[in-house]
Amino acid sequence: MAIETILMDASAASLAGLLLSVLLEQMMRPRPCLRRPASAWSLHSGLCLGVQALLTLLLGRPWFALTITMALLLLLVLVNNAKLRALHEPFVFQDHEYFLDALRYPRLYLPFLGWAKVAGATAAAAIAIALGLFGEIPSPGQWDGSGLAGIQSAILLTATLLIALGTVRLPTIHLQPEQDVKALGLLACLWSYGRHSRQPWHAASPFAQLKAPAATGPLPHLVAIQSESFFDPRPYFPGIRPEILSQFDLLRQEGLASGKLQVPAWGANTVRSECAFLTGIPNAALGIHRFNPYAALAAHSQQLGLASYLKQLGYRTILLHPYHRQFYRRDRVHTILGFDEFHDITAFSDADRSGPYIGDLALADKVAAWLKEAHTPLFIHVITMENHGPLHLEQCDASDVQALYDSAPEPGCTDLTVYLRHLRHADQMIGRLRQSLEQTPRGASLCWYGDHVPIMPEVYRHHGRPPGEVDYVYWSKDRRNRQAPGMMQIENLALTWLRELGLIVL
């Protein structure tokens, strides 16, 4: 094969890759604007050309390299659209860990992409690989500087220059994914978010500035529950039996305060709410780390947050999450947050499951056992898991409908029925915790809140999407100082709770 033919073939494949990349990007939602800054196009072109050139050097097949490059871009587009549909947020660089997590914990991720799309993409990838390997003959001179290697090296150098030029001149990002994706395009946005993610953690926790109050007697036990996907659905969906949250209603009636809680997450991204509660830092104050705060916090060297402050007061601090301890780096972050102990899914057996995950009542029993055995004040933070989706993978029957509704739900509301079944267990968990706290000889207080609203796209299509706020309440067994319900930011919840109990001085 003449050098001219190799040059034309490689150049045609590279040009085709650029054109196809623009077409594929227009399939994503929100659709990127074609009239974007030249620096954004420079990054887009450089990244596409660079990946394709590297694959061509490795495989010796320009068109096969084109196929793989476009398949990777198509995967990003499909994942982006699935995330936007479920979580109302485009794919960002900080989500890249989810690809590995999808292999470790497939139930949490793949169903939202759609099993049909996963199967179709897998089959298409297998066919493309077979056609590429057996349908395209490797170009001669794959490692010859005067042949394919020389051509691809020149393209790779061009790609590097385009990336460097685009990086230097790229406009400032706003850390609003929809706005940034529309303005810059998918690849330029991912690149920019990735560069900013190298910034270290700078946000300071307000708990580091707090002064311990003067000793006023024995410290009370403190239990905080971050309830998976918890919110009160009764105002938004007709026909739900009001008694499904009877224990929650009782806690609100007798609690110190309750109301709506603004959280920085919709449908998932639990750690955004979790980090805000435990550190007292607003999500927006984290800058680029707002999207996956524990990734940056895991590299932090000093303890910070609610648990570390309570430990200074004399509390034994316990974190309980009935899932794998490595998930979201909690195995490393819990010590930075100030927890003495971290108990994960290994503390339970299959008999403790309610559906696919460890049930809320099993967690209540675990907390009750710790309270019963405690000789020192405890702070227990529980991150529940039972009501974690995907809800559409679970089944319900007529008995569930009868137990959960006053009137039959509309067709397409199966996810809501499954959600309510688990929500009823969360309500029962409140009752058990309240009983355990009332029986302890030490003072005791319970703080309960949701991390985000659940993912129920079909239900929302029928009834409309509720606001993203969840519900909170905090209660003390020794006090009945009812306040008017109010809206609160989640980063202020722990501070307000401790202030009501007299455990902080502001």
N, C-alpha and C positions, 0 to 999 in steps of 0.2 A: 504494500500500500504506500503510495507516494506521500511525501510530506505534505503536499498541497491538499490531498484528500483527507489526511488526518487532521489538518488544521481546519478545513471546512466542516468536517464532522463534529469536532470538538466545539467549534464556535457556534454551530447551529444548535447543538445540545444546550450550550450555555444560554444562548439567546432565548431558546424555547423555555428554558427553566425560568428565566426572568418574567416572560410573558405569562406563563402558567401561574407563577407565584402571585401575580397581581390579580388574576382571575379567581384563584382560590381564596385570597384574602377578602375579596368582595362577597364571599359566601358567609362570612362571619357576621355576628351581631354583637354590638352595634357595628354597622358597616363603616369602615374607615373612609375618610374623605380622600379623594384622589388629588385634590389641590392641597397638598401638604408641603411643609418646608423642604427645600432641596436637601438639607442635612438628613431629614428622615428618609427620603428616597435613596440617599447615598448609603445609609445604614442598611436599608432593605436590600439594595442591590449587592452590597458587599457581603452581607451574611448569606444570601442565597448563592452567589457565585462561589464564595469561600467553601461552604459545605459541599457543594456539588463538585468543586475542583478536588477537594480532599478525597471524596469518594471515588472520583475518576482515577486519581493516582493509585488508590488502593485496589480498585477492581479492574482497571484497564478497559472499562466499558462505559463510554460517555453517556449513552442513553439509559443504561441500567442505573448509573449514578443519578441521572435526572429523575428516574422513576422513584428511587428511594428518597431523594430530597423532597419531591412533591408529596410523597406519602407521609413524610414527617410533618410537613406543613399542614396537610389535610388533617392529620391527627390533632394538631394544635387547634385548628379551626373547629373541629367537632367537639373537642373538650371545652373550648371556650363557649361554644353555643350551649352545651349541656350545663355548664356552670351558670351561665347567664339565665337560663330557663329556670333552674332550681334555686339559685341564690341571688339573682338579680345583680350580679357583679361579673365583669369579664375576667378572663384568665390573666393573671399577672405573674411576674417572674417568681415571686415568693411561693407560688403554687407548685413549683417544679418538683418538690418533694412528694407531691401526691402521686406522681407516676410510680415511684418506688413503693409508696404506701398502698397503691392499688394492687400491687403484687402481694404484699404482706397481708393486707386486710381487704380482699376483693369485695366483700359484701358491702362495705361502707362506701364504695366509689363506683364500681362498674355498673350497677343497676341504674344509676342516674344518667349514664351515657346511653344505656339501652342495650339489652342483651343482643338484639338483632343487629345493631350497629357494630357491637364488639365482634360478633360472629362474622358479619360481612367484611369488616376491616381485616380480620385475621385471614379469611379466605382470600381476599384480594391481595394481601401482602404475600401470601404463599404463592399465588399465581404469578404475581409480578416478579418474585425472586426466581421462580422456575423459568419464566420467559427471559429474564435478564441473563441468567447463567447459561441457558442452553440456546437462546434465540439470538444472542449478539456475540459475535466473535471478538475476543480481546484485540485491541489495536496493537500492532507491532510497535516495538520501542517504548513499552510501558515505562521502563526505567531509563530510557535513553534521553539524554538532554536535548538531542536534536529531533526527537520524535514527540510522542504524547506527553512524556514527563516534562519536557521543556515548555510545551504549550500550556499545560495545566499549572506549571510553576509561575508562568507569566500571568495567568488568570488569577492565581492565588495571591500574587503580589499586588495586582490591581485591586482585588477584593480587600486586602489589608489596608491599602491606601484609602479606599472608599470608606471603610469602617473608621479609620483614624480621622478622616475629614468630617464624617458625620458626627462622630463623638464630640469633637471639639466645638462644632457649631450647632449642636442640637439644642433646641429651645428648652427652657425650664419646664419641668413636669409639675403638675398640680397635685399629684397623688390622689386624683379622682379618676379611677380606671376608665370609666366610660368616656369621660372628656379626653383623656390622654390617648386612648386607643383611636378614637375618631380623628384626633388631630395629627397623630404621628404614624398610625398604622400599627399592626400587631408586632412585627419584628422590632421596629425601632422602639416601641414602648417597652417590650420585654428587655431589650438591651439596656435602656436607660434605667429601668427599675432594678435590673441586676447590678449595674454599676453603683447605684446609690445604696444597695443592700450591704456593701462593704463597710459602710459607716458604723462605728462602734455605738454601743448603747450609751446615751448621755442623759436620758430622762431620770429625774430624781423623784423618789417616792416621798410623799408628805409624811409618811410614818417615821421617816428618819429624823424629822424635825420635832416630833412630839415629845412632850415632857410627861413623865409618869406622875399620876396623881398621888397625893398624900395617902398613906395607908388608912383605909376606912373599914377594915374587916376582911374576912375570907373572900378570896376571889371567886366569882361564879364560874361554873362550867359554861363554855360557849360552843354552840354547834351551828355551823353555817352550811346550808344545803344549796348547791347549785343544781337545780332540778332540770334534767334534760328536756328541752323543748317545752318548758312549762309556761303556759299563759292561760288566762280564763277565757275559754272559747264561747261561753254562753251568750254574751251580748252580740256575737257575730253570726252564729249559726242557729237557726230556729229549731225547736223541738228537743233540745238536750235537757235531760232531767236535771233540775237545779241541785238535787242532793248529791250529784256526782262529785262536788267539791265541798261537801258539808264540813269537813274538818278544816279546810282552808278558810271557809267562811267564819267558822268559830274562832280560829286564830286571829283573823282580821278584826273581829268584834272585840276581842280581849287584848289584842296586841298593842304595843306602844305606837306603832305607825304602820301604814300600808299605802299602796298606791301603784301607779304605773312607773315602770323602770325603762329608761332609754338605754339600749345596748348597741354596741358597734357591730352587730352580726345579724344576718338574716338566714335562718334555716340551717346553718352550719358555722364553722369557724369558732367553735366553742372557746378556744383559748383567748380570743379577743376579749370576750366578756370576763372570762376567768382571770386574765391578767389585770384587767381594770379593777376588778373587785379586790384582788389580793395585793395589788401595789398601790392603789389609789391614784394611778396615773391615767389621765384621759387618753383614749386611744389616739386622738389626733396629735397629742404631744409626742408620740413615739416616732413621728416622721415616717420614713419608709418602713420601719419595723412594725407599723400598725397592722400590716396584713398577716404577719406570722410572728408575733412578739417573742415567743419562746426560742425561736431560732437565734435571735441576738442575745436574749437574756441568758442562754446556756453558756455563753462565753464571758458573762459578767463575773467579777471576782468577789464582790462584797454582797453580804446578805441585805435584803431590803424587803419592805412590805409589812403587811398585817401580821403574819405569823412571827416574823423576827421581832417585831415590837412586843407582841404578847409573850414571847419567850423571855424577853428581858424582864417582864413583870413577874415571871415565875411559872408560866404555863408550860405544860407538856403539849407540844403541837403535833397533830396527826393529820395526814392527808390520806383520804380513801377514795380510790377510783377503780371500779371493778372492770378494768380493761388492761391491756398490755402496758407495762410500765414504760417502755421505750416510746410509746405513741406520743407525738408532739414533744419529745425529749423531756417528759416529766421526770424520768429517772435522774436527770441531771439538774433540772430546774428546781425541784422541790427543796433541795438544800439551800439554794440561793434565795428562795422565798422564805426560808427560816423554819422549815418543817423538820422536826426530829425524826419522824417516821413516815414512810410511804407504804401503804398497803394496796396491792393491785389485785388482779383477777385470781392470782394464786391463793388468795385467802378464802376462796369460795370453791364450791363443787358444782357439778352440773345440776344437782338437785335445787340449787339456788336460782336457777334461771327462770325467767318469766318471759316466754318468747325466746328470741335468739340471744338475749343478753341477761346478765345478772339482774335479778329483780330488785325493786326498791325496798320491798319488805325485808329482804335478806340484809340490805344495808342498814335498815333501822335496827334489826336485831344485833348486828355487829356493833353499832354505836351504843346500844343499850348495855351490852356486855362490858364495854370499856367504861362506861359511866358507873356501872355497878362495882367494878373492881378498883376504881380510881381512888387514890389517897392524896393526889395533888390536883390542882385545877387543870382542866383539859380544854384545849381549843381543837375541835375536830371540824375539818373542812371536807365535805363529801361532794364529789362530782358524780352524779348518777348517770346511768347508761340505759335503763330499761326502755325509755321512749325514743331511743335513737332510731332513725330510719335505716334503710328505706321501708316506709310503712306499707307500700304496695306489694311487698313480698310476703306479707302475712295475710292470713285468712280470717274471716269472721263469719258468724252464722246468725240464725234468727234469734237465738237466745241473747246474743250480744246486743242486737238491735232493741230487743224488748227491755233489757236491763239498763240501757244507756239513753233511750229516747222516750219522750212522751208521745211523739208522733213519728211515723216512719220517715227516715231521711230521703232526700231525693236520690235518684239514680246517679252514680258517679261519686258517691260520698263514702265509699268503702274505707278509704284512708282515714277519714274522720272517725269512723267507728273503731278502727284499730287504735287510733290515737287516744280516743276516750277510754278504751279498755285499759290502757296503760296509765292514763291520767288518773283513773280511779284508784289504781295502786299507789300512785304518788300521794293522793289524798289520804289513803290509809296509812302511808308512811308518816305523814304529819301527825296523825292521831297517836301512833306508837311512840314517836319521838316525844311528843308532848307528855305522854304518860310516863316515859322513862325520866324525863327532866323533872317532872313533878315529884317523883319518888326519891330522887337523890337528896341527901341531907344538905348538900351545898346549894347555894343559889345557882340559878341556871337561866340561860336565855337561848332562844332559837331565832336564827335569821334564815329566811327562805326566799329564793328568787329563781327566776328562769334565766337561761343563757341566751335564748333566742326563740322565735316562733318556729313551728314545725314546717317541714317541706310537704305540702299537700296541693300540688298544682291543679289537679282535677277538681278538688273541693273549691279552691279559690276561683276557678273558672265558672263554677255555678253560683257562688255566693259573694264573690269579690274578695280581694286580698285585704286582710286586716292590717292596721298599722303595725309597725315593727316593734312596738313597745311590749314588754312582758309585765308580769306582776311580781310584787315583793311584799313581804311582811316581816317585821321582827317583833318578838314577844318575850316577856320575862315572867317567870312564874311568881315573882314577888311584887310585881307592880302592874297597875292598870291605869296607864296614863295616856288614854286615847287621844291621838291627834287627828286632825282632818286629813283625809287622803290627799296625797300630793304626788306630782311628777318628780322624779329624781334621776340624776345621771348615775350610772352604775359605779363610777369611780368614787362617788361620794357615799355610797351605801354603807360600807364598813365603818368609815369615819363617823357617820351620823349614828350608827348603831352603838358604837363604843362610847360616843359622847353621851347618848341617852342613859347608858349604864354607869356613867361616871368613871370610865376607865381611861379617858384621855383628857388632857387639858389643852385647849386650843388658844 
